[in-house]
Amino acid sequence: MNLINKQNMGLRLQQLIILVLHLILLKWIHYALTETGQGTIEEVMYHFFGMAIYGAALIRGCAWWGRRLYVKEGGHVRP
């Protein structure tokens, strides 16, 4: 059983991109938590507001992309 083959190459690429995007968000969260002691309340608020928007967009985008790939490969979903 191979993890990567021609049939699931699109899925594996999708999973890799999603992993990288989540790692970027994790690094941003780590940076905000370790370095915001020197920032103002506004800067900290903007960091966390930005992370919330990025996280929400990431969740929504990944769900849309996963559903699209599933339907494209012949899966059936209710409208």
C-alpha positions, 0 to 999 in steps of 0.5 A, a space after each residue: 500500500 503506497 501513500 502516494 500514487 497516481 489515483 490520490 496525488 491530488 488529495 496528497 497535494 491538497 493535504 500538503 498545502 493544508 499542512 503548510 498553511 496550518 503550520 504558518 498559522 501555528 508559527 504566527 500564534 507562537 510569535 504573537 504569544 511570545 513577542 507581544 509583551 513588547 507590543 501595545 494592546 492595539 497591536 496584540 488585538 490586531 494580531 489575534 483578530 488577524 489570526 481569527 480571520 486567517 483561521 476561519 478562512 482556512 477552515 472554510 477554504 479547506 472544507 470547500 476544497 475537500 468537498 470539491 475534490 470529493 465530488 470531482 472524484 465521483 463522490 455524492 453529496 446532498 445539495 
